[in-house]
Amino acid sequence: MTIADELRPRLLERFIRYVRIHTQSDPKSSTYPSTACQLDLLRLLRDELVELGVPEVRLEERGYVVARIPASPGHEAAPALGLIAHVDTSPDCSGREVQPQVIEDYGGEVIALGERAVLDPREFPELRELIGDTLITTDGTTLLGADDKAGVAEIMEAVRYLMEHPELEHGALCIAFTPDEEIGKGVDYFDVPAFGADFAFTVDGGKEGELEYENFNAATARVYATGRSIHPGYAKGKLINALEVVYLLHAALPHMARPEFTEGYQGFYHLTELRGDVSEAYAEYIIRDHDRATFEEKKELLTKIATEINKAYGHTAIRVELEDSYYNMYEQVAPHAEWLERAKEAMLRAGVAPLVRPIRGGTDGARLSYMGLPCPNLFTGGANFHGPYEYASLDTMCRAAETLVHLVTLASPTA
């Protein structure tokens, strides 16, 4: 029996239990965590870690559950490894009263998600790679919560296995479960020195084998346009339509540099909000690119276009405010190639083929990497996150949890 086989029954039970706990975060909240319901799962995780015999466990004031398993005797000098996952689910879709479906020995058929939707391999061809797996899906009315309760459950099962097998030697293991990742605030108050890890992994990816240590550089652009409202019948030479001013800026951006036309390492401008009237208008963009120089060029282009529009009008008709969100973790992670090789070896021991590719997004690990804790991302087995088409492969989840066991117990890289 493999480690994955041994983990399977309790991992399924644990995952189902976690996804049924409502933990949706709220971007409009002024509290931290943004929703009190996240604490329901965080308290449960604290209590379960204590029950498993983990000697150092605490629930911090801001909602972080932090735990530490000391190194095995003789391994105290080894660098400490961290494993991190977030408990909140996306505000994009309801996460209340999740009713998961379990489909055993999936045969490639269309899966009914209640009466509202279906998972069809013609629309989601990656399902064909999972024939024979046990799948966990939604009932079509909520998201599932595999992002990132799959990661939470996998870490917890790896911890359980390690605590029940003290003969497996390892360095110090640091564990953290965090709130509010989905609204970009997951590590706002995370105390990296107190966490105690020298290197960490977020367990927050998707497809089996994913090892991600490159992500977007990210910024938000807020665009304010001021118009001059004049009766349209008498507007010649006088009217300035704020909506048209914003349109001028949008039309000047490269048409193909949008999410729907890009992939891989290609960056984009994404218009996420547009509102207003003739007198005033507002638009918001997110800007993404893996390459830092190209990222800066994208921001500069927005500013340049706004300057040219204002020059044409002869006054400030449009204003752009830019705010960086996070940066590509590669610069911080790449010097620690020994840990990346250790992750690949752990996957191979679990029967998983490593799949190294960039994240077309960001993670808590990207921010942590610039807070002094290099932190790439590992797969969980979930897919179609943030909506009712979300699902997870239990088989992949089991191999993810086994990968974590090997990751912890492989000979530690030198500091």
NORWO-V315423 format. One record per pair of residues at least 24 apart in sequence whose ideal C-beta (glycine too) atoms are under 8 Angstrom apart, sorted by the first residue. I is the first residue (numbers start at 1). J is the second residue. Records with the same first field share a line. If there is no record, write none. Layout:
I = J + J
//
This chain:
2 = 351 + 402
3 = 161 + 350 + 401 + 402 + 405
4 = 350 + 351 + 395 + 398 + 399 + 401 + 402
5 = 398
6 = 161
7 = 157 + 161 + 398 + 401 + 402
8 = 394 + 398
10 = 157 + 160
11 = 153 + 154 + 157 + 394 + 397 + 398 + 401
12 = 102 + 134 + 136 + 394
14 = 153 + 156 + 157
15 = 136 + 146 + 149 + 150 + 153 + 392 + 394 + 397
16 = 100 + 102 + 136
18 = 145 + 149 + 152 + 153
19 = 98 + 100 + 144 + 145 + 146 + 149
20 = 97 + 98 + 99 + 100
22 = 95 + 96 + 97 + 98
23 = 87 + 88 + 89 + 95 + 145 + 149 + 179
24 = 88 + 89 + 90 + 91 + 94 + 95 + 96
25 = 88 + 89 + 90 + 91 + 179 + 180 + 181 + 182 + 183
26 = 91 + 183
27 = 91 + 183
32 = 62 + 63 + 179 + 180 + 185 + 188 + 189
33 = 62 + 63 + 88 + 179 + 180
34 = 88 + 179 + 180 + 183 + 185
35 = 88
38 = 63 + 87 + 88 + 179 + 180
39 = 63 + 179
41 = 87 + 152
42 = 87 + 177 + 179
45 = 87 + 152 + 156 + 177
48 = 156
49 = 156 + 159 + 175
52 = 156 + 159 + 160 + 163
53 = 163
54 = 159 + 163 + 175
60 = 191
62 = 179 + 188 + 189
63 = 178 + 179 + 180
64 = 176 + 177 + 178 + 179 + 189 + 190
65 = 175 + 176 + 177
66 = 174 + 175 + 176 + 194 + 195
67 = 159 + 174 + 175 + 176
68 = 172 + 173 + 174 + 175 + 196
69 = 159 + 162 + 163 + 170 + 172 + 173 + 175
70 = 172
71 = 170 + 171 + 172
72 = 166 + 168 + 169 + 170 + 171
74 = 169
75 = 169 + 170 + 171 + 412
76 = 171 + 172
77 = 415
78 = 170 + 171 + 172 + 412 + 415
79 = 171 + 198 + 199 + 412 + 413 + 414 + 415
80 = 171 + 172 + 173 + 174 + 196 + 197 + 198 + 199
81 = 171 + 172 + 173 + 174 + 197 + 198 + 199 + 200 + 201 + 407 + 408 + 412
82 = 173 + 174 + 175 + 176 + 195 + 196 + 197 + 199 + 200 + 201 + 373 + 375
83 = 155 + 158 + 173 + 174 + 175 + 176 + 200 + 201 + 203 + 404 + 408
84 = 175 + 176 + 177 + 178 + 200 + 201 + 202 + 203 + 204 + 364 + 365 + 368 + 375
85 = 148 + 149 + 151 + 152 + 154 + 155 + 176 + 177 + 178 + 202 + 203 + 204
86 = 148 + 151 + 152 + 177 + 178 + 179 + 180 + 181 + 182 + 186 + 204 + 364
87 = 148 + 149 + 152 + 177 + 178 + 179
88 = 179 + 180 + 181 + 182 + 183 + 186
89 = 143 + 145 + 147 + 149 + 182
90 = 143 + 147 + 182 + 385 + 386
91 = 182 + 183
92 = 143 + 386 + 387
93 = 142 + 143 + 386 + 387 + 388
94 = 141 + 142 + 143
95 = 142 + 143 + 145
96 = 142
97 = 142
98 = 138 + 142 + 143 + 144 + 145
99 = 138 + 139 + 141 + 142
100 = 136 + 137 + 138 + 139 + 144
101 = 136 + 137 + 138 + 139
102 = 134 + 135 + 136 + 394
103 = 134 + 135 + 136 + 137
104 = 134
105 = 132 + 133 + 134
106 = 130 + 131 + 132 + 133 + 134 + 135
107 = 131 + 132
111 = 135 + 137 + 391
112 = 140
113 = 137 + 138 + 139 + 140 + 388 + 389
114 = 139 + 140 + 141
115 = 140
116 = 140 + 141 + 388
117 = 388 + 389
119 = 389 + 391
124 = 383 + 384 + 389
126 = 207 + 383
130 = 393 + 395 + 396
132 = 395
133 = 393 + 394 + 395 + 396
134 = 393 + 394 + 395
135 = 391 + 392 + 393 + 394
136 = 391 + 392 + 393 + 394
137 = 390 + 391
138 = 388 + 389 + 390 + 391
140 = 388
141 = 388
142 = 388
143 = 385 + 386 + 387 + 388 + 390
144 = 382 + 390 + 391 + 392
145 = 390
146 = 380 + 381 + 382 + 383 + 385 + 390 + 391 + 392
147 = 182 + 204 + 380 + 382 + 385 + 386 + 390
148 = 181 + 203 + 204 + 380 + 382
150 = 380 + 381 + 382 + 392 + 397 + 400
151 = 202 + 203 + 204 + 380 + 400
152 = 177 + 203
153 = 397 + 401
154 = 203 + 380 + 397 + 400 + 401 + 404
155 = 203 + 401 + 404
157 = 401
158 = 401 + 404 + 405 + 408
161 = 401 + 405
162 = 405 + 408 + 409
168 = 405 + 408 + 409
169 = 409
170 = 408 + 409 + 412
171 = 408 + 412
172 = 196
173 = 408
174 = 200
178 = 364
181 = 363 + 364
184 = 325 + 362
186 = 364 + 367
187 = 364 + 367 + 368 + 371
190 = 364 + 368 + 371
192 = 368 + 371 + 372 + 373
193 = 372
195 = 373
197 = 373
198 = 415
199 = 336 + 339 + 373 + 374 + 375
200 = 365 + 368 + 373 + 374 + 375
201 = 343 + 365 + 375 + 376 + 377 + 378 + 407
202 = 363 + 364 + 365 + 368 + 375 + 376 + 377 + 378
203 = 377 + 378 + 380 + 400 + 404
204 = 363 + 364 + 365 + 377 + 378 + 380
205 = 359 + 377 + 378 + 379 + 380
206 = 379 + 380 + 381 + 382 + 383 + 385
207 = 355 + 379 + 383
208 = 352 + 353 + 355 + 379 + 381 + 393 + 396 + 399 + 400
209 = 347 + 352 + 353 + 354 + 355 + 379
210 = 355 + 357 + 377 + 378 + 379
211 = 340 + 343 + 344 + 347 + 354 + 355 + 356 + 376 + 377 + 378 + 379
212 = 356 + 357 + 358 + 359 + 363 + 376 + 377 + 378
213 = 329 + 330 + 333 + 334 + 340 + 356 + 376 + 377
214 = 290 + 328 + 329 + 330 + 358 + 359
215 = 290 + 326 + 328 + 329 + 330 + 358 + 359 + 361 + 362 + 363 + 366
216 = 267 + 288 + 289 + 290 + 326 + 328 + 359 + 360 + 361 + 362
217 = 288 + 289 + 290 + 291 + 292 + 295 + 324 + 326 + 327 + 328
218 = 286 + 287 + 288 + 324 + 325 + 326 + 327 + 362
219 = 286 + 287 + 295 + 299 + 322 + 323 + 324 + 325
220 = 284 + 285 + 286 + 287 + 322 + 323 + 325
221 = 269 + 284 + 285 + 286 + 287 + 299 + 302 + 320 + 321 + 322
222 = 282 + 283 + 284 + 320 + 321 + 322 + 323
223 = 249 + 282 + 283 + 284 + 285 + 302 + 306 + 318 + 319 + 320 + 321
224 = 280 + 281 + 282 + 318 + 319 + 320 + 321
225 = 276 + 280 + 281 + 282 + 283 + 317 + 318 + 319
226 = 279 + 280 + 316 + 317 + 318
227 = 278 + 279 + 280 + 281 + 317
228 = 279
229 = 277 + 278 + 279
239 = 278
240 = 313 + 317
241 = 278
242 = 276 + 277 + 278 + 279 + 280 + 281 + 317
243 = 276 + 277 + 278 + 281
245 = 281 + 309 + 313 + 317 + 318
246 = 274 + 276 + 281 + 282 + 283 + 318
248 = 305 + 309 + 318
249 = 283 + 302 + 305 + 306 + 309 + 318 + 320
250 = 283
252 = 305 + 308
253 = 301 + 302 + 305
257 = 298
263 = 360
264 = 358 + 360
265 = 290 + 291 + 358
267 = 291 + 294 + 295 + 298
269 = 298 + 302
286 = 325
287 = 322
288 = 360
290 = 328 + 330 + 358
292 = 327 + 328 + 331
325 = 362
326 = 362 + 366 + 367 + 370
327 = 366 + 370
328 = 366
329 = 363 + 365 + 366 + 369 + 370 + 374 + 375 + 376
332 = 369 + 370 + 374
333 = 369 + 374 + 375 + 376
335 = 374
336 = 374 + 413
338 = 413 + 414
339 = 374 + 376 + 413
340 = 376
342 = 407 + 410 + 413
343 = 376 + 378 + 403 + 407
345 = 406 + 410
346 = 403 + 404 + 406 + 407 + 410
347 = 403 + 406
349 = 402 + 403 + 406 + 410
350 = 399 + 400 + 402 + 403 + 406
351 = 399
352 = 379 + 399 + 400 + 403
355 = 379
378 = 403 + 404
//
